[in-house]
Amino acid sequence: MGGRRIDVLGIPVDPVDLAGARSWLADVLAGSDDGRCRHVVTVNPEYVVAAGRPGADPFAAALRGADLATADGVGVAVAARWLAGR
C-alpha cells in the first residue's frame, strides 16, 4: 500500500488513493497473498467519533483491525494528510 497508516484520533487510515485501493483489491482477488479473508473499512467522520465514545471498544477494534482502511470523505482525508505532514 501507500505507506504507514495515519492515526486519525485513534483510528488508522491507509494513505492510499483510489488507484492504490483498486490495485490492493485486485492483488487480493487474484490470490497473490495467503488466500485468507480480508476486512476493508471506509473511515468517515462519524465512525471516528463513534469509535471514541465510551463502550465503543468493539467497533473501534474492528476499525483498527481492518486490512485496508480508506478515508471516506474530505474531512478524514484532509485530517490524514495534515497529520502526515503532506
C-alpha distances in whole Angstrom, upper triangle without the diagonal:
4,6,8,9,12,16,18,21,20,17,13,11,8,8,7,10,11,10,7,8,10,9,7,10,12,11,12,15,16,16,14,14,16,18,18,17,14,15,13,15,15,16,20,22,24,22,22,25,26,24,26,29,32,31,28,26,25,24,22,21,20,17,16,16,13,10,9,11,11,14,17,19,20,21,18,16,19,19,15,16,19,18,15,18,17
4,7,9,11,14,16,20,19,17,13,11,7,5,5,8,11,10,7,9,12,11,10,13,15,14,16,18,19,20,18,17,20,21,21,21,18,17,15,16,16,16,19,21,24,22,21,25,26,24,26,29,32,32,28,27,27,25,22,22,21,18,17,18,15,13,11,12,11,13,16,18,18,19,16,14,16,16,13,13,16,15,12,15,13
4,7,9,13,15,18,17,16,12,10,7,6,8,11,14,14,11,12,15,14,13,16,18,17,17,21,22,22,19,18,21,22,22,22,18,18,16,17,17,17,20,22,24,22,21,24,26,23,25,28,30,31,27,26,26,24,21,21,21,18,16,17,15,13,12,12,13,14,18,20,20,20,17,15,17,16,12,12,15,14,11,13,13
4,6,9,13,16,14,13,9,9,7,7,10,14,17,17,14,14,18,17,15,18,20,19,19,22,24,23,21,19,21,23,22,22,18,18,16,16,17,16,19,20,23,20,19,22,23,21,22,25,27,28,25,23,23,22,19,18,18,16,13,14,14,13,12,12,13,14,18,20,20,19,16,15,16,15,11,12,14,12,9,13,13
4,6,9,12,11,9,6,5,5,6,9,13,16,17,14,14,17,17,15,17,20,19,19,22,24,23,22,20,21,23,21,20,17,15,14,13,14,13,15,17,19,17,15,18,20,17,18,22,24,24,21,20,20,18,15,15,15,12,10,12,11,11,10,9,10,11,15,17,17,17,13,12,14,13,9,11,13,11,9,13,14
4,6,10,9,8,5,5,6,7,11,14,17,18,16,16,19,20,18,20,23,22,22,25,27,27,25,23,25,26,24,23,20,18,16,14,14,12,14,14,17,15,13,16,18,16,16,20,22,23,20,19,20,18,15,16,16,13,11,14,13,14,12,10,10,10,14,15,15,14,10,10,11,9,6,8,10,7,7,10,11
4,6,6,5,5,6,9,10,14,17,19,21,19,18,22,22,20,22,25,25,24,27,29,29,28,25,27,27,25,24,20,18,16,14,14,11,13,13,15,13,10,13,15,13,13,17,19,20,17,16,18,16,12,14,15,11,10,13,13,15,13,11,12,11,14,16,16,14,10,11,12,9,7,10,11,8,9,12,14
4,5,5,6,7,10,12,15,17,19,22,20,19,22,24,22,23,26,26,26,28,31,30,30,28,29,29,27,25,22,19,17,14,13,10,10,10,12,11,8,10,13,11,11,15,17,19,16,16,17,15,12,14,15,11,11,14,14,16,15,11,12,10,12,13,13,11,8,10,10,7,6,10,10,8,10,13,14
4,6,8,10,14,15,18,20,23,25,23,22,26,27,25,26,29,29,28,31,33,33,32,30,31,31,29,27,23,20,19,16,15,12,12,10,12,11,7,8,11,9,8,12,14,16,14,14,16,14,11,13,15,12,11,15,16,18,17,14,15,13,15,15,16,12,10,13,13,10,10,13,13,10,13,15,17
4,7,10,13,15,18,21,23,25,23,21,25,26,23,25,28,28,26,29,32,31,30,28,28,29,26,24,21,18,17,15,15,12,13,12,13,11,8,10,11,8,8,12,14,15,12,11,13,12,8,10,12,10,8,12,13,16,15,13,14,14,16,17,18,15,12,15,16,12,12,15,15,12,14,17,19
4,7,10,13,15,18,20,22,20,18,22,23,20,21,25,24,23,26,28,28,27,25,26,26,23,21,18,15,13,11,11,8,10,10,12,9,6,10,11,8,9,13,15,15,12,12,13,11,7,9,10,7,6,10,10,13,12,9,11,11,13,15,16,14,10,13,14,12,10,14,15,12,14,17,18
4,7,10,12,15,17,19,16,15,19,20,17,18,22,21,20,23,25,25,24,22,23,23,21,20,16,13,12,10,11,9,11,12,14,11,10,13,14,11,13,16,19,19,16,14,15,13,10,11,11,8,6,9,9,10,9,7,9,9,12,15,16,14,11,12,14,12,9,12,14,11,12,15,16
4,6,9,11,13,16,13,12,16,17,15,16,19,19,19,21,24,24,23,21,23,23,21,19,16,13,11,9,9,7,10,12,14,12,10,14,15,14,15,19,21,22,18,17,18,15,13,13,13,9,9,11,10,10,8,5,6,6,10,12,13,12,8,9,11,10,7,10,12,11,11,14,14
4,6,9,11,13,10,9,13,14,11,13,17,16,16,19,21,21,20,19,21,21,20,18,15,13,11,10,10,10,13,15,17,15,14,18,19,17,19,22,25,25,21,20,20,18,16,16,15,12,11,12,10,9,7,5,6,8,11,14,14,15,11,10,13,12,9,11,14,12,11,14,14
4,7,10,11,9,10,13,13,12,15,17,17,18,21,22,23,21,20,23,23,23,21,18,16,14,13,12,12,14,16,19,17,16,20,21,20,21,25,28,28,24,24,24,21,19,19,19,15,14,16,14,13,10,9,8,8,12,13,13,14,11,9,11,11,8,8,12,11,9,12,11
4,7,8,5,6,10,10,9,12,14,15,15,18,19,20,19,19,22,22,21,20,17,16,13,13,12,12,15,17,20,18,18,22,23,22,23,27,30,30,26,25,25,22,20,21,19,16,16,17,14,12,9,9,7,8,11,13,14,15,13,10,13,14,11,11,15,15,13,15,13
4,6,5,6,9,10,11,12,14,15,17,18,20,21,20,21,24,24,23,22,18,17,14,14,12,13,15,18,20,19,19,23,24,23,25,28,31,32,28,28,27,24,23,23,22,18,19,20,17,15,12,11,8,9,11,12,12,15,13,10,13,15,12,12,16,16,15,17,14
4,5,5,6,9,10,11,12,14,15,16,18,20,20,20,23,23,23,21,18,17,13,14,12,14,16,19,21,20,21,24,25,24,27,30,33,32,29,29,28,25,24,24,22,19,20,21,17,16,12,12,9,10,11,13,14,16,15,12,15,17,15,15,19,20,18,20,18
4,5,5,6,9,10,10,12,14,15,16,18,18,19,22,22,22,21,18,18,15,16,15,17,19,22,25,23,24,27,28,27,30,33,36,35,32,31,30,27,26,27,24,22,22,22,19,17,13,14,12,13,15,16,17,20,18,15,18,20,18,17,21,22,20,21,19
4,5,5,6,9,10,11,12,14,15,17,16,16,20,20,20,19,16,16,13,15,14,16,18,21,24,22,22,26,27,26,28,31,34,33,30,29,28,25,24,24,22,19,19,19,16,14,11,12,10,12,15,17,17,20,17,15,18,19,16,16,20,20,17,20,17
4,5,5,6,8,10,11,12,14,16,15,15,18,18,18,16,13,13,10,11,11,14,16,19,21,20,20,24,24,23,26,29,31,31,27,26,25,22,22,21,19,17,17,17,13,11,8,9,8,11,12,15,17,19,16,14,18,19,16,17,20,20,19,21,19
4,5,5,6,9,10,10,12,14,14,15,18,17,18,17,14,14,12,14,14,17,19,22,24,22,23,27,27,26,29,32,34,34,30,29,28,25,25,24,22,19,20,20,16,14,11,13,11,14,15,17,19,22,19,17,21,22,20,20,24,24,22,25,22
4,5,5,6,9,10,10,13,12,13,16,16,17,17,14,16,14,16,16,19,21,25,27,25,25,29,29,28,31,34,36,35,32,31,29,27,26,25,23,21,21,20,17,14,12,14,13,16,18,20,22,24,21,19,22,24,21,21,25,24,22,25,22
4,5,5,6,9,10,11,10,11,14,13,14,14,11,12,11,13,14,17,20,23,25,23,23,27,27,25,28,31,33,32,29,27,26,24,23,22,20,18,18,17,13,10,9,11,12,15,17,20,21,23,20,19,22,23,19,20,24,23,21,24,22
4,5,5,6,8,10,10,11,14,12,13,12,10,11,9,12,14,17,20,23,25,22,23,27,27,25,28,31,33,32,28,27,25,23,23,22,19,18,18,17,13,11,9,12,12,16,17,20,22,24,21,20,23,24,21,22,26,25,24,27,25
4,5,5,6,9,9,11,14,13,14,14,12,14,13,16,17,20,23,27,28,26,27,31,30,29,32,35,37,36,32,31,29,27,27,26,23,21,22,20,17,14,13,16,15,19,20,23,25,27,24,23,26,27,24,25,29,28,26,29,27
4,6,5,6,6,8,11,11,12,13,12,14,14,17,19,22,25,28,30,27,28,32,31,29,32,35,37,36,32,31,29,27,27,25,22,21,22,19,16,13,13,16,16,20,22,25,26,28,25,24,27,28,25,25,29,28,26,29,27
4,5,5,6,6,9,8,9,9,8,11,11,15,17,20,23,27,28,25,26,30,29,27,30,33,35,33,29,28,26,24,24,22,20,19,19,17,14,11,11,15,16,19,21,24,26,28,25,24,27,28,25,26,29,28,26,30,28
4,5,8,9,11,9,10,10,10,13,13,16,18,22,25,28,29,27,28,32,31,29,32,35,36,35,31,30,27,26,26,25,22,21,22,19,16,14,14,17,18,21,22,25,28,30,27,26,29,30,27,28,32,31,29,32,31
4,6,8,11,9,12,13,13,16,16,20,22,25,28,32,33,30,31,35,34,32,36,38,40,38,35,33,31,29,29,28,25,24,25,22,19,16,16,20,20,24,25,28,30,32,29,28,32,32,29,30,34,33,31,34,32
4,5,7,6,9,11,12,15,16,20,22,25,29,32,33,30,31,35,34,32,35,37,39,37,33,32,29,28,28,26,23,24,24,21,18,15,16,20,21,25,26,29,32,33,30,29,33,33,30,31,34,33,31,34,33
4,7,8,11,13,13,16,17,21,23,25,29,32,33,30,31,35,34,32,35,38,39,37,34,32,30,29,29,26,24,24,23,21,18,15,16,20,21,24,26,29,31,33,30,28,32,32,28,29,33,32,29,32,31
4,6,8,10,11,14,15,19,22,24,28,31,32,29,29,33,32,30,32,35,36,35,31,29,27,26,26,23,21,21,21,18,16,12,14,18,20,24,26,29,31,32,29,28,31,31,27,29,32,30,28,31,30
4,6,9,10,14,16,20,23,25,29,32,33,29,30,33,32,30,32,35,36,34,31,28,26,26,26,23,21,22,21,17,16,13,16,19,22,25,27,31,33,34,30,30,33,33,29,31,34,32,30,33,33
4,7,9,13,15,19,22,24,28,31,32,28,29,33,31,29,32,34,35,33,30,28,25,25,25,23,20,21,21,17,16,13,15,19,21,25,26,30,32,33,30,30,33,33,30,32,35,33,31,35,34
4,6,10,13,16,20,22,26,29,29,25,27,30,28,26,29,31,32,29,27,25,22,22,22,19,17,18,18,14,13,11,14,17,20,23,25,28,31,32,28,28,32,31,28,30,33,31,30,34,33
4,7,10,13,17,19,23,26,26,22,24,27,25,23,27,28,29,27,24,22,19,19,20,17,14,15,16,13,11,10,12,15,18,21,22,26,29,29,26,26,30,29,26,29,32,30,29,33,32
4,6,10,13,16,19,23,23,19,21,24,23,21,24,26,27,25,22,20,18,17,17,15,12,13,13,10,8,6,8,11,14,17,18,22,25,25,22,22,26,25,23,25,28,26,25,29,28
4,7,10,13,16,19,19,16,17,20,19,17,20,22,24,22,18,17,15,13,14,12,9,9,10,8,5,5,7,9,11,15,15,19,22,22,19,20,23,23,20,23,26,24,24,27,27
4,7,10,13,16,17,14,15,19,18,16,20,22,24,22,19,18,16,14,14,13,10,9,11,9,6,6,5,6,8,11,12,16,19,19,16,16,20,20,18,20,23,22,21,25,24
4,6,9,13,13,10,12,15,14,13,16,19,21,20,16,16,14,11,11,12,9,7,9,9,6,8,6,5,6,9,9,13,16,16,13,14,18,17,15,18,21,20,20,23,23
4,6,10,11,9,11,14,14,13,16,18,21,21,17,18,16,13,13,14,12,9,12,13,10,11,8,6,5,6,5,9,12,13,10,11,15,15,13,16,19,18,18,22,21
4,7,8,6,7,10,11,10,13,16,19,19,15,16,15,12,11,13,11,8,10,12,10,13,10,6,6,5,5,8,11,10,7,9,12,12,11,14,16,15,16,19,19
4,6,5,7,9,10,11,13,15,19,19,16,17,17,13,13,15,14,11,13,16,14,16,14,10,9,6,5,6,9,8,6,9,12,11,11,14,16,16,17,20,20
4,5,5,6,9,10,11,13,17,18,15,17,17,14,13,16,16,13,15,18,17,19,17,13,12,9,8,8,9,7,6,10,11,10,11,15,15,15,17,20,20
4,5,5,6,8,10,11,15,15,13,15,16,12,12,15,15,12,15,18,17,20,18,14,14,12,10,10,12,10,10,13,15,14,15,18,19,18,21,23,23
4,5,5,6,9,10,13,14,10,12,12,9,8,12,11,9,11,14,13,17,15,12,12,11,10,11,14,12,10,13,16,14,14,18,19,18,20,23,23
4,6,5,7,9,13,14,11,12,13,10,8,12,12,9,11,14,14,17,15,12,12,11,11,12,13,11,9,12,14,11,12,16,16,15,17,20,21
4,5,5,7,11,12,10,12,14,11,10,14,14,12,14,17,17,20,19,16,16,14,14,14,15,12,11,15,16,13,15,18,18,17,20,22,23
4,5,5,9,10,7,10,11,8,8,12,12,11,13,16,16,20,19,16,17,15,15,16,18,15,14,17,19,17,18,21,21,20,22,25,26
4,6,8,9,5,7,8,6,5,8,9,8,10,13,14,17,17,14,16,15,15,17,19,16,14,17,19,16,16,20,21,19,21,24,25
4,7,9,7,8,11,9,7,11,13,11,12,15,17,20,20,17,18,17,17,18,20,17,15,18,19,16,17,20,20,18,21,23,25
4,6,6,8,11,10,9,13,14,14,15,18,19,23,23,20,21,20,20,20,22,19,18,21,22,19,20,24,23,21,24,27,29
4,6,8,11,11,10,13,15,15,16,19,21,24,25,22,24,23,23,24,26,23,21,25,26,23,23,27,26,24,27,30,32
4,6,8,9,10,11,13,14,15,17,19,23,24,22,24,23,23,25,27,24,22,26,27,24,25,29,28,26,29,31,33
4,6,5,6,9,10,11,12,14,16,20,20,18,20,20,20,21,24,21,19,23,24,22,22,25,26,24,26,29,30
4,5,5,6,9,10,10,12,14,18,19,17,20,20,21,23,25,23,20,23,25,22,22,25,26,23,25,28,30
4,6,5,6,9,10,10,13,16,18,16,19,20,20,23,25,24,21,24,26,23,23,26,27,25,26,30,31
4,5,5,6,9,10,11,15,15,14,16,17,17,19,22,20,18,20,23,21,20,24,25,23,24,28,28
4,5,5,6,9,10,14,14,12,15,15,16,18,21,18,16,18,21,18,17,21,22,19,21,24,26
4,5,5,6,9,12,14,12,16,17,18,21,23,21,18,21,23,20,19,23,24,21,22,26,27
4,6,5,6,10,11,11,14,15,16,19,22,21,18,20,23,21,19,23,24,22,23,26,27
4,5,6,9,9,7,10,12,13,16,18,17,14,16,19,17,15,19,20,18,19,23,23
4,6,9,10,8,12,13,15,18,20,19,15,17,19,17,15,18,20,17,18,21,22
4,6,9,9,13,15,17,20,22,22,18,19,22,20,18,21,23,20,20,24,25
4,5,6,10,13,14,18,20,20,16,17,21,19,17,20,22,20,20,23,24
4,7,10,13,16,19,21,21,18,18,21,20,17,20,23,21,20,23,23
4,6,10,12,16,18,18,15,15,18,18,15,17,20,18,17,21,20
4,7,9,12,15,15,11,11,15,14,12,14,17,16,15,19,18
4,6,9,11,12,9,9,12,13,10,13,16,15,15,18,17
4,6,8,9,6,5,9,10,8,10,13,13,13,16,15
4,7,8,7,7,11,11,11,13,16,16,17,19,18
4,6,6,6,9,10,11,12,14,16,17,19,17
4,6,5,6,8,10,10,12,14,15,16,15
4,5,5,6,9,10,11,12,14,15,15
4,6,5,6,9,10,10,12,14,14
4,5,5,6,9,10,11,12,11
4,5,5,6,8,10,11,9
4,6,5,6,8,10,10
4,5,5,6,9,9
4,5,5,6,5
4,5,5,6
4,5,8
4,6
4
